[in-house]
Amino acid sequence: MNQDTNLFSPIQLGPYRLRNRIVMAPLTRNRAGQGQVPQPMNVRYYQQRASAGLIISEATQVCPEGVGYPNTPGIHSDQQVQGWRAITEAVHHEGGRIFLQLWHVGRISHPSLQPGGALPVAPSAIKPEGDVITYEGLKPFVTPRALDSAELPGIVAHYRQGAQHALEAGFDGVEIHAANGYLLDQFLRDGSNHRTDAYGGSIEHRARLLLEVVEAVTQVWGRERVGVRISPVNPFNSMYDSAPEQTFGYVAERLGALKLAYLHVVEMDQSGVTTGQSVDFHRLRDLFGGIYMVCGCYTYERARAALAKGDADLIAFGRLFLANPDLPKRFADGAPLNVPQVETFYGGDEKGYTDYPSLAS
């Protein structure tokens, strides 16, 4: 393997020299405190994992309407900014780098989670399949309210404000969440976007909101400290696109022209499931032309092979990082890996959160 492309070699990401190519993927853990404010155990959790080349925070809602799950953190209040600042300071104390993932769930919510009990919003009034997790337990998804075109500048403004708050909280950059069936992904894919205005129909129209959000966020951060996450064939949250190769090829090319920090591509969901469609991910990498990050059930060996073949520059690990706070060292030493405790993934206390042992302990 070329020494320049192994997991432990440094890489330049915008203004930052990352110490390795092992990224902690964004992981929703439902452990924010009252007011959706990060709390001390969240500080410990991220600080434990600061040996990653880059940490991408759990998805963080940019406004109260962007909430889709209990106890997920926000970045729209002063208290939330203060809570996140404690996390960024702890990560930086360990020599780490951390980006905040900016999030709006769109239709993947419920009136009980929305301000004033309002309907969730979406590009079109199409109900996703299944149930949503609420503070009262599982409830069926509802049919969302289709956003009026006059409301979309307000959505963009929420992302801009979230980006500004992330800067104030001491993050090193931000990732725009346009994947996994949430609001921006709902606009991108034609299975969830049936609009006939300037934000629906052609891929140029369906990508308009994402590109407007990217423009707003880069006005705050500059282009070299902004990444975007997409998931062309992930079916999670009832998602589908009739031509993902064309849709996401266009997206990758447009984002590449902006010279962003990176493109983060989810190749499959956590169970290895896809929509069954074929996308040439190497072509997406070529169309983007910049730092390319992949995620989706990667093991150490599979990650090494992807780097060696030139299929990626960075590899994001989710469940393995959740269970192994010192994952880079375990990979480097060939040490055994802790097994993730599925029953403690979402919600709860420090059990299954900050109590996974490191090699040193």
Helices and strands as residue ranges (DSSP letters): G 3-5, E 11-13, E 16-18, E 22-24, G 34-36, H 40-48, E 54-61, G 64-66, H 78-93, E 98-103, G 111-113, G 115-117, E 121-122, E 131-134, E 137-140, E 145-146, G 149-151, H 152-168, E 173-177, H 183-188, H 203-206, H 208-221, G 223-225, E 226-230, H 244-257, E 262-266, H 281-288, E 292-295, H 300-308, E 314-317, H 319-323, H 327-333, G 342-344
